[in-house]
Amino acid sequence: MKNSSKLWKILRRIAIGIVVTLLVVLSAFFIYTLDYYRADSIAENTSISQTTDDYYIFKPETSLDSNVGFIFYPGGKVEALAYAPLMKKIADEGITVVLVEMPFNLAVFNSDAAERIVSGANGISGVNNINKWYIGGHSLGGAMASSYVSDTENKFDGLVLLGAYPLNDFDIPVLTIVGSRDKIVNREKLKDLKDLLIIQGGNHGNYGNYGNQKGDGESLISREEQQRITVEAIFDFIIK
């Protein structure tokens, strides 16, 4: 009986220790995720064609529906809405854009978010007419888009990476865009890339409207100019 009592006490302490550790880890995680980059007023006031629980859809303002779609994953700890101005500018060029809102603002928790969009039963009105899909993302979002494409390459016509680099060699075209003042991206990974655009004076965070990013280089061009160059490059890449 004594041995059983001692064993019970030991197991009880272990259980309490596990619960306390989990509570500490969960608390630290939620504190970490509460500290994220928020969309500025320009992004908040950007016109969006359609909003769902998980997606922002930007459609071209033309009489004809676009059959080309672009899915975009936001950067790590960046509110998805911060990319609304860039996405709207891409849509204005005749491309339907789906901006994905990620759990805890981290694409790593939903890297296959594009699956629901490109599948036949996506349930998202306004994208069922798309027959040519591209996917991309910024920073961590770019890495997760690249990771998803690794297993679903046949579903996409191209991959666009902003402030990120491809995780594998792909058969589909890949466009990589990096600012010359970007101090966050791993530049060693950019060597020997076939389709690399370096925006002179641009930095890591100017693709989104969320202020200055910690650790980033100081941009020598305006946010609007970096986004203009980015949109032009994406358009040339997609609409050949």
C-alpha positions in Angstrom: 0.0 0.0 0.0 2.8 2.4 0.9 4.5 1.8 -2.4 1.2 2.4 -4.2 0.7 5.6 -2.3 4.2 6.8 -3.2 3.7 5.9 -6.8 0.4 7.8 -6.9 2.1 10.9 -5.4 4.9 10.7 -8.0 2.5 10.3 -10.9 0.4 13.2 -9.5 3.4 15.4 -9.4 4.4 14.5 -12.9 0.9 15.2 -14.1 0.8 18.6 -12.4 4.2 19.4 -13.9 3.0 18.5 -17.4 -0.1 20.6 -17.0 1.9 23.6 -15.7 4.4 23.3 -18.5 1.7 23.2 -21.1 0.0 26.2 -19.6 3.3 28.2 -19.6 4.0 27.2 -23.3 0.4 28.1 -24.4 0.6 31.4 -22.5 3.9 32.2 -24.1 2.6 31.3 -27.6 -0.5 33.5 -27.3 1.6 36.4 -26.0 3.9 35.9 -28.9 1.1 35.9 -31.5 -0.6 38.9 -30.0 2.5 40.9 -31.0 2.0 41.3 -34.7 2.2 43.9 -37.5 -1.2 45.5 -38.1 -2.6 47.0 -41.4 -2.4 50.8 -41.6 -5.3 53.1 -42.5 -4.5 52.9 -46.2 -4.9 49.1 -46.2 -8.0 49.2 -44.0 -9.7 51.6 -46.5 -8.7 49.6 -49.6 -11.7 48.3 -51.7 -12.2 44.6 -51.5 -14.5 42.7 -53.9 -15.5 40.0 -51.5 -14.6 39.0 -47.9 -15.1 35.6 -46.3 -13.9 34.2 -42.9 -10.5 33.2 -44.4 -10.1 35.1 -47.6 -10.1 38.6 -49.2 -10.9 38.5 -52.9 -9.9 41.2 -55.3 -11.5 41.1 -58.8 -10.6 43.2 -61.8 -12.9 46.1 -62.4 -13.6 45.1 -66.0 -16.7 43.9 -67.9 -15.0 40.5 -68.5 -14.3 38.0 -65.7 -10.6 37.1 -65.4 -9.7 33.5 -65.8 -6.3 34.0 -64.2 -6.0 33.7 -60.4 -3.3 34.6 -57.9 -3.3 33.2 -54.4 -1.2 35.1 -51.8 0.1 34.1 -48.4 1.0 37.0 -46.0 4.3 37.3 -44.1 4.8 35.9 -40.6 3.1 37.9 -37.9 1.7 40.3 -40.4 -2.1 41.0 -40.6 -3.3 39.8 -44.0 -5.2 43.0 -44.6 -1.9 44.9 -44.7 -1.4 43.5 -48.2 -4.7 44.8 -49.5 -3.2 47.8 -51.4 -0.7 45.5 -53.3 -3.4 42.9 -54.0 -5.8 45.6 -55.3 -3.2 46.9 -57.7 -2.5 43.4 -59.0 -6.3 42.9 -59.5 -6.5 46.2 -61.4 -4.2 44.7 -64.0 -6.8 42.0 -64.8 -5.9 39.2 -62.4 -8.3 37.9 -59.7 -6.4 37.8 -56.4 -7.2 35.7 -53.3 -5.4 37.0 -50.2 -5.4 34.3 -47.4 -5.9 35.2 -43.8 -3.7 32.8 -41.7 -4.3 31.4 -38.2 -2.4 33.5 -35.7 -1.0 35.4 -38.7 1.4 32.6 -39.3 1.2 30.7 -42.7 2.9 27.7 -41.2 -0.4 26.8 -39.5 -2.3 26.6 -42.9 0.2 26.1 -45.6 -2.3 24.2 -47.7 -4.9 26.9 -47.6 -4.7 27.2 -51.4 -6.2 23.7 -51.7 -9.7 24.8 -50.9 -9.4 27.6 -53.4 -8.1 25.6 -56.4 -10.2 22.5 -55.8 -13.6 22.2 -57.6 -15.6 22.3 -54.4 -14.1 25.5 -52.9 -17.4 27.1 -52.2 -15.9 30.6 -52.8 -18.0 32.5 -55.3 -16.1 34.5 -57.9 -13.2 32.2 -58.5 -14.9 29.2 -60.1 -14.1 30.5 -63.5 -10.4 30.5 -62.9 -8.5 28.0 -65.1 -5.0 29.3 -64.6 -3.7 29.6 -61.1 -0.5 31.2 -59.7 0.5 31.2 -56.0 2.9 33.3 -54.0 3.7 34.9 -50.7 5.8 37.3 -48.7 8.6 36.2 -46.4 7.3 33.2 -44.3 4.2 33.2 -46.5 6.4 32.8 -49.5 8.2 29.9 -47.8 4.9 28.2 -47.0 3.6 28.7 -50.6 6.8 27.2 -51.9 6.4 24.3 -49.5 2.8 23.7 -50.7 3.8 23.8 -54.3 6.4 21.2 -53.7 3.6 18.6 -53.5 1.1 20.2 -55.8 3.2 21.7 -58.6 0.8 20.4 -61.3 -2.0 22.7 -60.0 -0.1 26.0 -60.6 1.3 27.8 -63.6 3.9 29.7 -61.5 5.2 30.8 -58.1 5.9 34.3 -57.0 8.1 35.0 -54.0 8.5 38.4 -52.3 11.4 38.7 -49.8 11.6 34.9 -49.9 13.3 32.1 -51.9 12.2 28.8 -53.4 12.6 25.8 -51.2 13.1 23.4 -54.1 13.8 23.3 -57.8 10.5 23.5 -59.7 9.4 22.7 -63.2 7.0 25.7 -63.2 8.3 29.2 -63.5 9.4 31.0 -60.3 9.7 34.8 -59.9 11.6 36.0 -56.9 11.5 39.7 -55.9 13.8 41.1 -53.3 14.7 44.6 -52.2 18.3 45.7 -52.3 17.9 47.0 -48.7 16.3 43.8 -47.5 18.2 42.8 -44.3 15.9 39.9 -43.4 16.0 37.5 -46.4 18.8 35.0 -46.5 20.8 36.3 -49.5 22.9 33.1 -49.7 19.7 31.3 -50.9 19.3 33.8 -53.7 22.4 32.8 -55.5 22.0 31.2 -59.0 18.2 31.9 -59.1 17.0 32.1 -62.7 14.3 34.8 -62.4 15.4 37.2 -59.7 14.4 40.8 -59.6 16.2 43.1 -57.2 14.4 46.3 -56.5 17.0 48.9 -56.0 16.4 50.9 -52.8 13.6 48.6 -51.7 13.5 46.7 -48.4 11.7 43.6 -46.9 8.5 45.1 -45.6 7.3 47.6 -48.3 5.2 45.0 -50.0 2.7 45.4 -47.2 1.2 48.4 -45.5 2.1 47.7 -41.9 4.8 50.2 -41.0 8.5 49.4 -40.5 9.6 45.9 -39.8 12.1 45.2 -37.0 15.5 44.3 -38.3 14.8 45.5 -41.8 16.9 47.9 -43.9 15.9 51.5 -44.4 14.1 51.8 -47.8 15.5 54.4 -50.2 12.3 54.4 -52.2 8.7 54.9 -51.2 6.4 52.0 -50.3 4.2 53.0 -53.3 7.1 52.8 -55.7 8.2 49.4 -54.5 4.7 48.1 -54.8 4.4 49.6 -58.3 7.6 47.9 -59.4 6.4 44.6 -57.8 3.0 44.8 -59.6 4.6 45.5 -62.9 6.9 42.5 -62.5 4.1 40.1 -61.4 1.9 41.2 -64.3 4.8 40.6 -66.8 5.4 37.2 -65.2 1.8 36.1 -65.3 0.4 37.8 -68.4 3.1 36.9 -70.9 
